[in-house]
Amino acid sequence: MRAVYGIIVPDIMEKDQMFSVTSDWHSSFPNAHAGILVMRNASNPAHNAELEKRKAELEESLRVQFAGRIALQSRAIPF
């Protein structure tokens, strides 16, 4: 096991194994919650056309919603 930012994480996650936070982490972040998602055999392609389409739609929606705000006036600012 190892501590990552005060969270105890097993080196190899077993099916029913949990992680826990240290008392230092809990003291530093008293109202925080932590979670973990473990996925196996998940596809993670370098490019996904549908994802790129949805990202473009979301970007355009945000630009319309927040039109006129300086941070969104430049397309150079990535989302």
C-alpha positions as YAML, in Angstrom:
chain: A
units: angstrom
residues:
- id: 1
  name: MET
  ca: [0.00, 0.00, 0.00]
- id: 2
  name: ARG
  ca: [1.03, 3.59, -0.50]
- id: 3
  name: ALA
  ca: [-0.27, 7.00, 0.54]
- id: 4
  name: VAL
  ca: [-1.25, 9.33, -2.27]
- id: 5
  name: TYR
  ca: [-2.14, 12.81, -1.03]
- id: 6
  name: GLY
  ca: [-3.05, 11.27, 2.29]
- id: 7
  name: ILE
  ca: [-5.20, 8.51, 0.81]
- id: 8
  name: ILE
  ca: [-4.09, 4.95, 1.45]
- id: 9
  name: VAL
  ca: [-4.19, 3.04, -1.82]
- id: 10
  name: PRO
  ca: [-3.32, -0.65, -2.17]
- id: 11
  name: ASP
  ca: [-0.66, -1.35, -4.79]
- id: 12
  name: ILE
  ca: [-2.96, -3.87, -6.44]
- id: 13
  name: MET
  ca: [-6.71, -3.43, -6.04]
- id: 14
  name: GLU
  ca: [-8.49, -6.65, -5.29]
- id: 15
  name: LYS
  ca: [-12.16, -7.11, -6.09]
- id: 16
  name: ASP
  ca: [-13.49, -6.26, -2.62]
- id: 17
  name: GLN
  ca: [-10.59, -4.15, -1.38]
- id: 18
  name: MET
  ca: [-11.25, -0.61, -0.22]
- id: 19
  name: PHE
  ca: [-9.02, 2.37, 0.34]
- id: 20
  name: SER
  ca: [-8.96, 4.64, 3.36]
- id: 21
  name: VAL
  ca: [-7.83, 8.15, 4.18]
- id: 22
  name: THR
  ca: [-5.20, 9.01, 6.74]
- id: 23
  name: SER
  ca: [-5.96, 11.09, 9.82]
- id: 24
  name: ASP
  ca: [-3.71, 13.84, 8.38]
- id: 25
  name: TRP
  ca: [-5.85, 13.98, 5.25]
- id: 26
  name: HIS
  ca: [-9.05, 14.01, 7.27]
- id: 27
  name: SER
  ca: [-7.68, 16.84, 9.47]
- id: 28
  name: SER
  ca: [-6.60, 18.83, 6.42]
- id: 29
  name: PHE
  ca: [-9.91, 18.36, 4.61]
- id: 30
  name: PRO
  ca: [-12.56, 17.78, 7.32]
- id: 31
  name: ASN
  ca: [-15.59, 18.07, 5.02]
- id: 32
  name: ALA
  ca: [-14.09, 16.28, 2.03]
- id: 33
  name: HIS
  ca: [-15.06, 12.93, 0.58]
- id: 34
  name: ALA
  ca: [-12.93, 10.60, -1.49]
- id: 35
  name: GLY
  ca: [-13.79, 7.86, -3.92]
- id: 36
  name: ILE
  ca: [-12.18, 5.64, -6.48]
- id: 37
  name: LEU
  ca: [-13.33, 4.08, -9.71]
- id: 38
  name: VAL
  ca: [-11.55, 0.96, -10.91]
- id: 39
  name: MET
  ca: [-12.20, -0.24, -14.44]
- id: 40
  name: ARG
  ca: [-10.83, -3.27, -16.18]
- id: 41
  name: ASN
  ca: [-10.91, -4.11, -19.86]
- id: 42
  name: ALA
  ca: [-12.16, -0.62, -20.68]
- id: 43
  name: SER
  ca: [-11.63, 0.71, -24.17]
- id: 44
  name: ASN
  ca: [-9.68, 3.96, -24.29]
- id: 45
  name: PRO
  ca: [-9.07, 4.78, -27.95]
- id: 46
  name: ALA
  ca: [-6.78, 7.65, -28.95]
- id: 47
  name: HIS
  ca: [-9.64, 9.22, -30.95]
- id: 48
  name: ASN
  ca: [-13.42, 8.87, -30.75]
- id: 49
  name: ALA
  ca: [-15.50, 10.72, -33.33]
- id: 50
  name: GLU
  ca: [-18.66, 10.82, -31.19]
- id: 51
  name: LEU
  ca: [-16.75, 12.20, -28.20]
- id: 52
  name: GLU
  ca: [-15.13, 14.89, -30.37]
- id: 53
  name: LYS
  ca: [-18.59, 15.84, -31.74]
- id: 54
  name: ARG
  ca: [-20.06, 16.13, -28.24]
- id: 55
  name: LYS
  ca: [-17.06, 18.15, -27.02]
- id: 56
  name: ALA
  ca: [-17.53, 20.60, -29.90]
- id: 57
  name: GLU
  ca: [-21.25, 20.89, -29.12]
- id: 58
  name: LEU
  ca: [-20.52, 21.54, -25.43]
- id: 59
  name: GLU
  ca: [-17.85, 24.12, -26.27]
- id: 60
  name: GLU
  ca: [-20.23, 25.99, -28.57]
- id: 61
  name: SER
  ca: [-23.01, 25.84, -25.96]
- id: 62
  name: LEU
  ca: [-20.68, 27.30, -23.32]
- id: 63
  name: ARG
  ca: [-19.51, 30.03, -25.70]
- id: 64
  name: VAL
  ca: [-23.13, 31.03, -26.36]
- id: 65
  name: GLN
  ca: [-24.08, 30.83, -22.67]
- id: 66
  name: PHE
  ca: [-21.11, 32.92, -21.55]
- id: 67
  name: ALA
  ca: [-20.81, 35.19, -24.59]
- id: 68
  name: GLY
  ca: [-19.04, 38.44, -23.87]
- id: 69
  name: ARG
  ca: [-16.91, 37.18, -21.01]
- id: 70
  name: ILE
  ca: [-13.24, 37.79, -21.71]
- id: 71
  name: ALA
  ca: [-12.04, 34.28, -20.88]
- id: 72
  name: LEU
  ca: [-14.24, 32.73, -23.55]
- id: 73
  name: GLN
  ca: [-13.67, 35.27, -26.34]
- id: 74
  name: SER
  ca: [-10.55, 33.51, -27.57]
- id: 75
  name: ARG
  ca: [-10.67, 30.03, -29.08]
- id: 76
  name: ALA
  ca: [-7.09, 29.66, -27.89]
- id: 77
  name: ILE
  ca: [-8.37, 28.96, -24.39]
- id: 78
  name: PRO
  ca: [-9.02, 25.22, -24.23]
- id: 79
  name: PHE
  ca: [-11.87, 23.56, -22.39]
...
